[in-house]
Amino acid sequence: MFQKSFGLALLFIGYLLPLQAKDPEYPAATIPANLKEKAHVVKRMEEVSIRLVNPGEVRVTRHYVLTVLDAKGDQYAGVYEYYNKLREVKSIRGRLLSAEGVEVTKMKQSDVSDVSGVGDQALMSDNRYKIYRFGYKVYPYTVEVETEVKYNHAFYLPDWMPQEDENYAVEQAKLTVSVPADYKLRYKAFHYNGEPVVANEKEGRSYTWEVKGMTALPEETYVPEDYDRTTTVMLAPSTFEMQDYKGNSSSWEELGHFVYTLNAGRDVLPDNVKKTVHELTDGKSEKEKIDILYRYLQQHTRYILIKLGIGGWQTFDANYVATKGYGDCKALSNYMVALLKEAGVPANYVLVQSGETNNTALVEDFPCTQFDHVIACVPGKGDTTWLECTSNTLPTGYLSSFTAGRAVLVVADQGSKLVRTPAYTIDQNLKVRHITATVSETGDMQVKINTHSTALQQDYVQEMIHSLSHDKIMEKLRDDRLLPSYDVNKYEAKEIAGFVPAVDEEMEINAHNYATVSGKRMFLEPNLLSKAGSKLETAEPRVSPINVYSPYRKVDTVVINIPAGYVSESIPQPVTLKNNFGEYTCGIVVKDNQVIYTRSYSHKAGIFPASEWVNFATFNNAVYKADRARIVLVKQ
């Protein structure tokens, strides 16, 4: 009886198992071959829903599936969501699937980390982060994630860029935005064919964008903004609310007015500071007042990141900075404007997208919050004085590569507008270097270097001499691999302030075995310190436009004293290159026991079509080759 019952049970279980087993989900084997080419990760599907409930509330849900193909794709498998008073994370769910599409594990809420947003640079922040990592290392694997976020404002809306990086393919992705029937949604699409599908719904109107079969972008250098490379949909509100404040971002003037209103009345200085301002500036010219008060700001305050307040957009007031002696970019710029106002100098608070890379350009025909930093400016009759208020060391009126040469929003009660910060020219971004060296018969070399750098070419050195002690500078110079093997014996630097600042450097080094000695011959590269960094590849077709950021000119003169009895056996021919990307010349002369090397390189900036990549790379590689030309000396 037992055996019969047991046999029937097994038969029954065997009958049920096929019904209960789930079919594989998103098996890696079903990914089209062309999507795996050059990809570290493939987005199998994505559905993003953005629902603007009203001008003060937005709901965002995101459901996506990623297949990670190799270790370089692991970075995309984690879940990172921040929250604060204006952004709530309502839910996070996820699970891990094997290569075959079988569920391995589900995300446990107890394993989701909840960490503070206060980092090394932030003194205070009301941001916190929910973080989860699957920690799986058997490739390929797949993760499925669903998140829901609530925005307690509509000041900004999230952009949609389904292809989130290079080496990232997309099988299919969809964005749907829903708004009330009487609400004007603002959007701008890049690299998207056609218009969104618009549908009238019971409670409003929806807009849908969808993409399929996006192959991975190759890794490329000199690239433009992300939206110039792949499908992107920028979203922005018309009217919006943020706590007790209402605004409209349909124009730059309206957006600027909102920011002005947000910070109105926060420029009142304490009486002791007002007194100091007048003691320092009464009877002075406007130019003198600006310089004096900027120096006062630098000497009496310091920058500390503070992410508090209304979305991090409302500044701490001037009294706070005066009392505490610190502030973030908003607070310090507001304080600077307040100091100038007290001295009778009208000034403005300015919003800017910061950064030293080329990816800092605003989409100027689409007003919205594209900013992450604040500076100040004093409009003049013929020129504007710009002030980077987070720096304790920059000269008055100079903007470094962090904020120079880009569109910014000058904030005013009436008449807020986009203008451009100064773009330093090829003649201003100058590095002139004079080197005198003596090479011994063993190939060792004693070198004295004098360098004069201006504008953006001096930024790195200016930052270094203010942030590091002399001992640390010497240590850094020894680690910088200026030459294959060397010792640094001396380093001095002197700043020359001005609207186009400069730094003069003096350095002495001993280079070991710099010249190669073989028998009676000596092989020597006379270009000691200005070699082009790397060659560019042309084997793969270029996809993106070429973005060459920051023009500059470098001029080198090198005089190398050679041992007695050596004469030239082989001297490279002079090189002259000239095209749309720049100009380059170099030449070598040997006379009176000296090798004299001269080099001039003018590097032009601009955006060039992808079709010019081979010409651009050819020019760069010709410079690379010429920079490494060797002279052969022979001992008589």
Protein Blocks (a to p, Z undefined) as FASTA:
>chain_A
ZZmmmmmmmmmmmmmmmmmpccdehifklpcfklmgopabdcfbdcdddddfblkbccdd
dddddddfbfklmmmmpccddddfklccfbdcdddddfkopafbdcdfklpccddfbdfk
lmbdcbdcddddekiabdcdddddddddddfbjkbccdddfblbghiacfbdcddddddf
kbccddddehiehjddddddfklccdddddehiacddddehiacfklmbccdddddfbdc
ehjbccdfkbfklmmmmmmmmmgoilcccfklmmmmmmmmgopafklmmmmmmmmmmmmg
ccddddedjhhlaccdfklmmmnopacfklmmmmmmmmmmmnopacddddddedjbfblc
ccfklgcdfbfbdcdddddfkbccdddfkbckbcghiacfklgoiacddddfbhpacddd
ddddfklmccdddddddddfkopacdddddddehjllmmmmmmmmmpcfklmmmmmmmno
mafbdcdfbdcddddedjbdcdddddddddehkbacehjbccddfblklccfbdcdfkbc
cfbdcddehiadddddddddddehiacfbdcdddddddfkbccddddddeehiacddddd
dddeddddfklmmmmmmmmmmmmmmmmpccddddZZ
